[in-house]
């Protein structure tokens, strides 16, 4: 069954991005994928390396350890690029990036 593009109200840019990943996708499949993207609130990426990352994958890295008497100072870092990232820094990927991550 063919779906009219005007009926599903999907932007041309979204259709083009999806077809770049897989040119065999129908408009109905693109619409389903786009809806899935809009509902996905779990997929996040590191703002530095743009790798898919969840809060539990952040590693604790000590930045200073003066003595046993003083607690160490540290920060969470990305497990891929080792750059400082806090859980609040994790970003939702753009549609085209999300599509490549989940394809």
N, C-alpha and C positions, 0 to 999 in steps of 0.2 A: 504494500500500500504506500503510495507516494504521499508525502506531507508537503503542503505548501509552506514555503519559507515565511510568508507573511503571517500565517496562522500560528507558527511556533514562536514568532517574534525573537529570533536569535540574531545577534549582530553579525554582519558580514565578516568582521575581523575574527570573531570566534570560529566561524566556519572555515576561514582560511587557515587559521592556526591548527585546527583539528585535521584538516586535509594535508597539511605539511607533515604531520606525524604519520597519518595513514590516509592515503587518498581514496581508499575504498569505503570510507565511512559514509553512511547515508545521513540525510538531514535529521532523521529521527534518532539515529545513534548519536550524532553530535549534540542534539538537544538533551538526550539522556545524560551524556557525559558532562555537559555544562551544568545541568541540574545537580549532578553528583558533586561537581566542584563547589557549587554554591552551598551545598549542605555539609561539605567536609570542613570541619573546624579543628581537626586533629593534626593535619599535615602542616608542619612548620619547617622553616629553613634557617640556617645560619646567615646573618646579614653580611658576613664577610666572604665565605666561600660558596654560599647558596646550596650547600648539601642538605638533604632532608635530615632533620634532627629533631628529636623530642627532648623535653626537659631532663628526662632520666639519663640521657646520653651525655649530658654535660659532665665534665670531669673537674674535680677540685684541684687547683694548682696552688702550691704555697708560693707566695711572693717574697716573704721575708721570715726568717726564723732566727731570732737574736739569741735566745737561750731557752733552756727547759722551763724556766720560771715564767717567761712571757709567752702567751699563746701566739701561735703562728698567724700571720696574716695571709690571706689568699683570696682567690677569686675562681669563679667557674670559667672553664674554657671549652671551646668546641673540640670534640674528639677527632675531628678531621683536620682542621687548620691550626688548632692550639691557640687561637686568638681569644681574648677575653670576651665572654658572652654571658649575660645574665638571662634567666628564663624569660624576663619581660622583653628582651631584645629579639627573641625568636619571632620571625615574620611569617605571614601567610604568603605562599608563592603566588605569582601572577598565573593566570590561566595556562599560558603556553608552557611555563616552567613546571607547573603542577602536572600537566598532561604528560610531559616527558618523564617526570618522576614516577607516575603511577601507571604508565603504559606497560 
